[in-house]
Amino acid sequence: MALPINIDELINGHTVEWERIEFKEGFNKESIIHSICAFANDINNWGGGYIVVGIKEDNGRPMLPPVGVEVNQIDKIQKELLNMCNMIKPKYFPIVEPVLYEKRHIIIIWTPGGQVRPYKAPKLLAKDNKEHLYYIRRFSNTVVANDDDERELYSLVGNIPFDDRIAHKADIMDLKLPLIQAYLYEVKSELYEESSKMKFEQLCRQMQIVDGADEYLKPRNVGLLLFNDNPQTFIPYSQIEIVKFEEGPADDILDEKIFKGPIHQQIRDALTYIRNVIIQEKVRKVPNKAEAIRMFNYPYVALEESIVNAMYHRDYEIREPVEIRIHKDKIEILSYPGPDKSIKNTDIEKGQIVSRRYKNRRIGEFLKELKLTEGRSTGIPKIRRAMKNNGSPEPIFETDDDRTFFLTILPINKVFLNEVNDEVNDDIFSNTELKILELCKKEPVSRSAILSALGYEKLVGSVRKSYNRLLDKKLIEYTIPEKQKSKNQKYRITKEGLSILGKQKKS
């Protein structure tokens, strides 16, 4: 049965960190059972890992093409794995999948973090061996847990990350097959082809988004967050809220949007809104240089990483949404709670936030497969780099002593802050304004058609502001100027509007 991931990207380390992948040229029983035990203990809540049999490794990286596993050995290896996993205390069974990769047969052992850790495995597989030890992952290695590690493992008893827990109030039918299949198709998993032929319960078990006996099979929270049309029914406030202020938080709200649904779709919808409504671009010609300098009020990459980080690392048991507050001079992304108390305040201020243990161990794996995040501890450096490359001020990261919240502040590029008069701002247009111009370019368009194309059901403050600015600048005009409120009213682009679009395309 296929795995719910893209095999090529797994083997090449594109969607799973190298520390979570172990390559084995051959079937070394003792080494493999120790690594299965270590991944199952998942001491850092990274989500377990993968063991790939049939590929040599060099410093943790695969040496391709694979050496492969003989076809007549595959069934034997699977039976031996079953016997070996019965020796783990308590018993633990990974998902094993033979795969044809680059014309060679390999075996992938998917080992998610266990539900009843800590686990211990036999030190030796000899018949007279009675010694069992705890194994953990330390960086890219499987090692025997020391006394401190054992105490830490016992502190995790019953402490399963929220996203991997059973949702007792939900039913397996609350997981929606079309959403699951859309995900499998997008990540190019071979499981997509099989998903329409297999029992739904079997598919969900294969994806590790359900748990329990057949008579009490329930979704895990991660399944609801990604594969239910409205996970907020089961996990209140698992949503993104955007508030746009006219001046500051004490002033009137210009626009407000709430994004619900599967969390990966929320992220994409929120980013689409920000790209269309908030982000502006400016092009500056530089003397004696062929290429102009392009800059944005806020770099998209910094916003994307900030929002994904907030949705990935938030605590879904806290009934608070991820809040995005848009001010005239900054954007704030607020989530709950803050970083682990083991991280120093000085490191947080510098953006040097490396969490030892994650609140959610499954969400990240799905987001990485969807190319929404790259991996552990990469988000904040990427935010800082994007702001620097855009010529923006440094981002600010804040929390309180009790670590009840985490606030990311992205200051606006000062070029956009300082230019406040229309004369200077003539060449700065929001994506919403440019999209309205494009829509009016071919033929006159009604307001309802424009709103639909922008993704709105009704006219909101920010879009009204875009209309008014384009009309004031005579970049669009009414088709029935003498009856502006006519039900047949439409908008068409002017020569000045066409000129603006032409300049944007040339730049």
N, C-alpha and C positions, 0 to 999 in steps of 0.2 A: 504494500500500500504506500502511496506517495506521501511525502512530507509537505507541510503547508508553507514551504519556503522555496526560493530559487536556488537550486543546487550549485550552479556555477558561481553565483555571487557569494554563497556560503564558503565554498572552497577557496575563493580568492580574497576572502576577508572583507568584502564590501559591505555586508550587512550584519556581520557578527564579529566582535572584537577578537583579535588573535588569541587573547588570554582564555577565551571560551571555546577554542577549537584545538583539538589534539589529533595529530596525524600519526598513524601507525603503519609501518611497512607491512608487518605481519600480525598475526593474531596472538599477541603476547598476553596470556590469560591473566596473570597476576597484575601486570601493569594496567590492563584494561579494567579489571574489577576495582582496583584502587581509584582509578579516575572516575568511574561511574559513581562510586561512593562519595568522592570529593565534590563532583558536580551536584549530586543529590543533596549534600549538606548545604551547598549554596550559601556559605557563610557571609558573603557580601550582598546577598539579594540581587545578583546579577542575572538570574534567570536560568541557572544551570549551564549546560554547554553541549558540545558535539564531539564525538570521537569518530574519526574517519579511518577505517581500516582498508589498506591497499594503496596508500600514498606515502612515500618517503617524506621526511621533513628535514629542513636545514634551518637551524635556529628558529624553530617554530613556524616556518613558512613551508608551503607544499612544494615538492619537487615534481614537476609535471613533465611528461605524461605519467599517469599512475602506473605503478608496478602491477596493480590489480590483484584480485583474488580469484583463484580457480573456481569455475562454475560448480564443479563437483564438491567443493568445500563449503559452499554457502549454507546449505541446509545443516551441515554438521556444526558449523560455527554458531548458527542460530540456536541449535539445541544446547550447545555448550554454554552459550550466554544465559539461557533459561536456567540451567543448573547452577551456574555461578551466581546469578542474581537471587536465587533462593537461599544462598549462603549469607547475603547481606542482612544485617539485623537493624531495624525491622526489614522485612522483605521489600525490595524495590525493583520495579521492572521498567526499564527505559523503552522507548519506541525504536525498533530496529528496521532499517529499510535497505535492502540491496538495490544498488543503482548502477546503471550502465553510464559511465562517464568517460568521454574521449576514447570510446571503443574498448574500455576495460571495465570489468565488474569491480565495484567497491562496495563496502558496507558502511552505512552511516548509522551511528548510535546516538539518537537524540535523548539527552538526559536532562529534563527540566528539574528545577529545584523541587525537592520532595515536600510532601504534605505533613509527614510525621517525623521530621528530623529531630535529633541527630541520628545519623546512620553510621554503622561500623562494618568493616569488611574484614575477612580473614587475612592475616599477614601473609600466610602461605596457603597454597591450594593442596598441600600434601594431606593425605588421609588422616595422619596423626596430629595435624595442627589444630589447636584449640584456641589460639590467640586471635582475638579480633581487635582491630584498632580503628580509631577515627581518622579519616583522611579529609583534607581540605585543599582548595586551590590557593596557591600563593603565587601571584603573578601568572606565569605560564606553566607553572609546575604543580604536580600533585605531591603533597608532602604529608607526613604523619602529623596530626595535630598535637601541639605541646599542651602543657597544663592550662595555660591561659586560653588557648584556642578551645580546649574542651569546655572550660567554664563559659566561654562565649557561646559555644554551640548549645549548651544547656539553657542559656538565657533566651535562646530562640525557640524553645519548646512551646508549641501552641501559638507562636507569634508569626503566623503566615502573613506576608504582605497583602494588603487589602485587595489588590487587583487579582490575586490568585486564590481568594477565598470563595467558598460556595455561597451563592445568593439564595438562601432558603425560601425567600418569599416569591421567587420567580420560578418559571417552568421552562423546560427545554424548548417549548414551542415559542417562547419569547425571543429566541434566537432566530433570525430571519435568513433563510437560505439565499435569497437574491443578494443580500449584503455580503454574506460569506463568499458566494461565488464571484461577486464583483472584486472582492479583495484578492482571491486566489488568481483571478484572471490578470489583475493589475501587476501582481508581483511575479507573474509567469511561473506559478507553481504547477508541477505535473498533477497535483491533486485536483486541479480545476477540471480536467477531463474526466476524472473518476467521480467527481462530486455528484453528478446527475444520475449515476448508476448505483450508488451505494446507499445504505440506510442512513437517514439523517443523524441518528444517534451515533452511528459508527464514524461519520464524518466529524461530528463535534468532538468525539473522544480523540480522534486522530489529531485534531488541532489543539487538544488540551484546553478547551474552553468550557468543558463540563466536568463534573466529578460526581462520584457516588455509585452505589449499586444500581443495577438495571431497574429495580423497583422504586428507586429514589434518585433518579438521575436529574441533577440540577445544574443550571449554568454557573460558571464562575463569573465574578464581577467583570473581568476583562472582556468576556464574551458579550455581556450586556453593553459595556461602554463602546464597543466597536460594531456589534452586529445586532443592535436593536434600534428601531426607528426613533424611539424616544426613551433613552436610558434614564432621563431625569425622573421618570415614573418610579424607578427602583432606587436610583442614586440621586437624591435631590440636589439641585444646584451644580450638577456636573456640566456646566455650561460656561460660555464666554459672554461677557457683557461689555459693550463699547459705549462710552459716554463722551460726547464731544461738547466742550464748553466754549461759549462765545469769547470770554476773556479769562476768567479763573473759576475755581470751584464754587465761589460765592455768587457767580453770575448765572444767568439763564442757561439752561441746557439747549444747545442748538440742534443736537441730534442724539438719538439713543437707539441702539440695536442690541438685540439678544439673539444669540446663536445657540440652537439646541440640536439634538440629533447625535449620531455617532461622533465620537470626539475627533477623529481624523477629518471628518467632513466639516465639523465646526471650525477647526484650524484653517482649512482651505477657504471656507466661506468668509471668515473674519479677515483673512489675508487678501481675498479678492476685494472686499469692501475697502480695506485700507489702501490697496493699490489704486482703486478707481476714484476714491473720494479724498484721500488724505495726501498721498504722495505727489509731490510736484518736482519738476525737473527744470534746471537752468543750464543753458549752454553759454560758455564764455569763450570768445575768440582770444587767442594769445598771439601777440605780435611775433612775426618771424617763425611761426610754427604752423604746419599744415593742419594739425589736429586741434580741435577745440576741446576745452575742458568741460566735461559733463558732471553735474553734481545734483544731488537731491536734497530736499528738506530733511528727509529721513531715509537712510539706505534700507532697501527692502530686506536684504539679508539679515540685518540687525533686528528688524521687527519680527521676521520669521523665526529666528532662533529664540528670541525672547518669549514669544507666544508658545512655541513648542516646548521650551523648557518649563514654562509655567504649567502647562497641561500635563507634562510628563511627571514633574516632581511634586505636584500639589497633593494634598491629602484629601481623598474623595470622601472620607468620613466626616470632614468638616463641611457644614452646610453653607458654604460661601462660594460664589462663582470666581472665575478668573476675571479680574476687572482690567479693562484697558481704558485709560483716561487720556483724552486728547485735548491738550491746552494749546494756546497760541504759540508757546515757546518750547514745548516738550511733550513727550508721550510717556505715560507711566503704565507699567504692567505690574499688577499686584496679584499675588497668590498666597495661599495659606497652606501650611505654616512656613517658617523660615528654614534655613540650613541647619544641619546638625550642630549641637552645642560644642562639639569637639573642634569645630572650625573657628579659628580666632577672628575677632572683629577686624583686626588689621588686614587679615587675608581677604575677608569679605569686601572691605573697602577697595582693595586692589583688584578685586575680581578673581582672586585665586581660590576658587571654591572647588575642592575635590572631596566628594562625599565618600565616606567609607562604606556606608550601607544605604541602599536605595529604598525609598518608601514603596515603590511599585517595581516589580521585577519582570512583569510580562508586557506592560504597555510599550516600553522602549523597544522591544524586539519587533512588535508590529509596526511602530512608527519608522524604524530603520528600514524594514522591508518596503515601506511605502515611500522611502526617500525623504521623509520629513525630518529626520535627524541623522547624524553621522555616528554617534556613539558616546560613550561615557566621557564627561569632562571636556567636551569639545565646544559646547555651546557658548560659554562666556568668552573664551579666547576669540571665537569667530565673531561675536558681537563687537568686541573691542577692535578687531582688525577691520571690520566693515565700516565702523564709525571713523576710524583713522583714515582709511582709503578714500572716504567721502569728504574729508576735510572737516568733519563734524567734531564738536567737543567730545571729550571722553564720556562714556556711559557711567552712570552712578548706580551702585548697588547698596541697598539699605535693608536693615532688619533691626529688631529690638533685642534687648538682653535676654528675653525669654524665648526668642526665635519664634514668635507667633505669626510673623508674616515675612514675605520677601518682596521687595520693591525694586524693579528695574526702571531707571529713568534714562530716557534717550533725549538729550537736548537737541533742539533744532539746529541745523546748519546756520551759522551766523549771517551768511549772505542773505538768507530768506528772512531772518529776523530784522535785519537793519533796513531792508528795502521796503518801506511802508507806503510809498506813494505810487499811484497808478502809473505815473510816467515811467518810473524805473521798473515797475512790475509788468510792463507790457508783454515781455517775453516769457513770463512764468504762468503756466496754465496747469491746473490739476488734471489728472487722468479723466475725471468725470467730464470736465469741460472739453477736453480733446475728443472724448468718445461722443459727446453730443454733436460736435462739429462733424465728425465722421459719419454719424447717423443721418445728418441733414445734408450731406454732400451729394448723394445720388438723386434724392427727390425729397420734397417736403414731407415731414414726419409729424404725427400727432404726439401730444404730450404722453398719452397712455402708452404708445408704442416705445417711446424713449425710456419711460420708467421701466417697462417690461425688459427692455434690452439691458438696462443697468441693474436689473435684479430687484426692483422695488414694486410693491403693490400699490403704494400711495406716495404722494409728494412729501418728501421730508425736507427739513430746513437746509441741509447742505446742498441738495440738488436744486432747491429753489434759489439758493445763493448763486449757484453756477449758471442757471437760466438768466437771472437778472444781470449778472456780470457780462455774459455774452451779448445780451440785448443792449445793455448800456454802451458796450464797446462797438456796437453795430457789426458784430461778427455773425449773428443770426438775426432774422427778422420774422415778423408775423406774416402769414399769407393773407390774413384778413385784418389789417391794422386798424380799420375803423370799428371793428367789433372783436375786441381782444378776448372776450369771454364766450365767443361763439363755440357751439359744440363741434363745428367743422374746422375749428382753428388748427393750423399746423405751423411748423417752423421750417424755414429754409436758410441755407447758408448764404452769406453775402460774399462779394469779391474779397473784402478784407478778411473774412473767415477762411476762404480758400488760400489766401496768401499766408495766413498763420499756419495752416496745415502743411503747406509747401515748405515753409521754413523749418518746421519740426522734422519733416522727413529728410531734408537735406542735412540737418545737424545730426 
